[in-house]
Amino acid sequence: MTRLVRFFRLSEENPFTGWHMLAVTLLFFGTIITVNVFMAMAATSTFPGLSVANSYVSSQNYNELLAAARSQEQAGWNPVFAVRQGVLGFELHDAAGTPSLGLSVAAHVGRPGTEAQDREIAFAAAGAGYLAEAPLPPGRWEVDLEARRGDRLVFRETREIFVSQDGAGR
């Protein structure tokens, strides 16, 4: 209590009154409300809040999604993904190391926290893999890659990459 008395310079002539308590209470709750408003505005301005267009339909297809993931894991695919000077490269090898050719490869590329720079990228076959011109500004990116053979999804992977100032990714 003596520290509080010294902090507020309280004395017999200047006691701690209701006005002091009102000021302390208003400062306390004012700080909390200000921080909450700031955090709410930051959260709603960066994340669109929509991961899928229709969550009910997505929930109905969840078992098929799990089965496809298990099938992909059992296939033993070995993906190789690289970013160099604005070019995305992708190779898909089976468990024996043989490259998987004749696929239709596409990717959805965007920033993790916003949809502002999202884009769809189509890959073209190049040698034992696939390449796509996609100059990405420096920073964190999320790549959702799909490889299909006809209508059948063969491989799907979502990975986060970091593009440095010189255009190299890791």
Backbone torsions as a table, in degrees:
resi	resn	phi	psi	omega
1	MET	NA	-33.4	-179.0
2	THR	-68.2	-32.3	176.2
3	ARG	-65.5	-43.1	178.0
4	LEU	-61.7	-41.3	179.2
5	VAL	-63.0	-43.5	179.7
6	ARG	-68.5	-38.2	-178.4
7	PHE	-62.9	-46.4	-179.3
8	PHE	-87.6	3.0	-178.2
9	ARG	52.9	47.4	179.8
10	LEU	-84.8	146.3	178.0
11	SER	-152.5	-176.2	177.6
12	GLU	-60.7	-36.4	-178.5
13	GLU	-80.8	-23.5	-177.2
14	ASN	-128.8	74.7	-176.9
15	PRO	-77.9	162.7	175.6
16	PHE	-74.6	112.8	-174.6
17	THR	-109.6	-177.0	177.3
18	GLY	-62.6	-31.3	178.5
19	TRP	-67.0	-37.7	176.1
20	HIS	-63.0	-44.7	-179.7
21	MET	-63.7	-39.7	177.7
22	LEU	-61.6	-44.8	179.7
23	ALA	-62.5	-44.2	179.3
24	VAL	-62.8	-44.6	-179.5
25	THR	-63.5	-45.6	179.9
26	LEU	-64.1	-41.0	177.2
27	LEU	-64.3	-42.1	-179.7
28	PHE	-61.7	-55.5	-177.6
29	PHE	-71.3	-31.1	176.0
30	GLY	-62.1	-41.1	177.6
31	THR	-64.2	-45.4	-179.6
32	ILE	-62.9	-45.8	-179.0
33	ILE	-64.7	-41.2	179.0
34	THR	-61.5	-45.7	179.2
35	VAL	-64.7	-42.3	179.5
36	ASN	-62.5	-43.3	179.2
37	VAL	-63.7	-44.1	178.6
38	PHE	-60.2	-46.8	-178.8
39	MET	-64.9	-40.1	178.9
40	ALA	-65.0	-42.0	179.4
41	MET	-66.5	-40.8	178.6
42	ALA	-64.4	-40.2	-178.9
43	ALA	-68.5	-43.6	-176.9
44	THR	-77.0	-22.1	-179.3
45	SER	-86.1	-16.6	-178.0
46	THR	-105.0	-34.1	-177.6
47	PHE	-108.3	122.2	-177.6
48	PRO	-68.0	-17.4	176.7
49	GLY	81.8	6.0	-176.6
50	LEU	-124.7	111.5	177.1
51	SER	-94.9	-37.9	177.3
52	VAL	-132.4	152.2	-177.6
53	ALA	-68.3	-39.1	-177.3
54	ASN	-136.4	103.1	-175.0
55	SER	-66.6	-30.6	179.5
56	TYR	-65.1	-47.1	179.3
57	VAL	-64.0	-40.7	178.4
58	SER	-61.8	-38.8	179.6
59	SER	-68.1	-30.0	178.3
60	GLN	-71.0	-27.2	-179.2
61	ASN	-96.1	7.7	-174.2
62	TYR	-62.9	-41.4	-179.4
63	ASN	-64.2	-38.1	176.8
64	GLU	-65.4	-37.6	178.1
65	LEU	-63.9	-42.6	177.4
66	LEU	-64.9	-40.5	178.8
67	ALA	-64.1	-40.7	177.9
68	ALA	-64.6	-39.0	178.7
69	ALA	-65.4	-41.4	178.0
70	ARG	-64.6	-42.7	179.2
71	SER	-62.1	-42.0	178.7
72	GLN	-63.6	-40.9	179.6
73	GLU	-66.3	-39.9	-179.4
74	GLN	-70.5	-26.7	179.7
75	ALA	-67.4	-23.3	177.0
76	GLY	73.5	33.0	179.7
77	TRP	-62.5	144.8	174.9
78	ASN	-120.4	96.0	-179.3
79	PRO	-84.1	147.1	174.0
80	VAL	-127.0	120.7	-177.3
81	PHE	-125.7	132.4	-178.7
82	ALA	-142.0	151.5	175.5
83	VAL	-128.1	123.4	178.4
84	ARG	-144.1	121.3	173.5
85	GLN	47.2	48.4	176.3
86	GLY	79.9	10.6	178.3
87	VAL	-119.2	126.8	175.6
88	LEU	-94.1	131.6	178.4
89	GLY	-119.8	141.9	-178.9
90	PHE	-143.4	131.1	172.6
91	GLU	-129.0	143.3	178.8
92	LEU	-128.0	118.4	-179.0
93	HIS	-114.4	143.7	176.8
94	ASP	-79.3	-176.4	-175.6
95	ALA	-61.6	-27.2	179.6
96	ALA	-84.6	-6.6	179.7
97	GLY	94.1	4.3	179.4
98	THR	-79.7	130.8	179.0
99	PRO	-67.6	142.9	179.3
100	SER	-94.6	109.4	-177.1
101	LEU	-104.9	167.4	177.6
102	GLY	78.3	23.2	179.6
103	LEU	-97.1	156.5	170.2
104	SER	-102.4	112.9	-174.1
105	VAL	-113.2	130.6	177.8
106	ALA	-141.2	157.3	-179.9
107	ALA	-141.1	146.4	170.3
108	HIS	-104.6	118.5	-175.8
109	VAL	-116.8	133.1	178.7
110	GLY	-165.1	170.3	176.7
111	ARG	-76.0	147.2	-178.3
112	PRO	-62.1	-32.3	-172.4
113	GLY	-105.2	-0.2	-176.4
114	THR	-151.9	159.2	177.5
115	GLU	-99.9	2.3	-172.1
116	ALA	-59.5	-36.1	-176.4
117	GLN	-111.7	18.1	-179.9
118	ASP	-65.5	145.4	176.8
119	ARG	-156.3	156.5	176.1
120	GLU	-100.2	136.5	-177.8
121	ILE	-128.3	130.2	176.4
122	ALA	-101.8	135.1	179.4
123	PHE	-95.3	147.8	175.7
124	ALA	-112.1	145.3	179.2
125	ALA	-64.0	137.2	179.3
126	ALA	-150.6	102.9	-179.3
127	GLY	64.7	-125.0	-178.5
128	ALA	-90.5	7.6	-177.3
129	GLY	-146.4	-151.5	-175.4
130	TYR	-140.6	140.8	-179.5
131	LEU	-127.4	151.2	176.4
132	ALA	-144.6	132.2	173.8
133	GLU	-76.1	119.3	-179.8
134	ALA	-154.9	79.7	178.1
135	PRO	-65.4	115.3	-178.6
136	LEU	-107.2	130.9	174.5
137	PRO	-62.5	156.5	-179.4
138	PRO	-58.1	148.2	177.0
139	GLY	130.6	-170.3	-179.5
140	ARG	-84.3	138.5	178.1
141	TRP	-136.2	150.3	174.7
142	GLU	-113.8	126.4	-177.8
143	VAL	-114.7	119.2	176.1
144	ASP	-106.6	101.9	-171.3
145	LEU	-103.1	136.4	177.1
146	GLU	-130.3	134.1	174.5
147	ALA	-118.1	126.4	-177.8
148	ARG	-124.1	149.3	170.2
149	ARG	-117.8	102.0	-172.1
150	GLY	69.1	-126.2	178.4
151	ASP	-92.7	-7.5	-174.9
152	ARG	-89.1	127.7	176.2
153	LEU	-74.7	119.3	-178.4
154	VAL	-94.5	-42.6	-174.9
155	PHE	-148.9	139.2	175.9
156	ARG	-142.4	136.9	179.4
157	GLU	-151.9	139.6	172.6
158	THR	-115.3	126.6	178.7
159	ARG	-140.0	153.9	178.4
160	GLU	-102.1	132.7	178.6
161	ILE	-122.4	160.0	175.2
162	PHE	-122.6	121.4	178.6
163	VAL	-97.7	124.2	-179.1
164	SER	-84.4	177.9	-178.2
165	GLN	-60.7	-31.6	-178.4
166	ASP	-86.7	4.7	176.4
167	GLY	90.1	-1.3	178.1
168	ALA	-82.9	144.6	-179.9
169	GLY	-114.0	156.8	174.0
170	ARG	-147.2	NA	NA
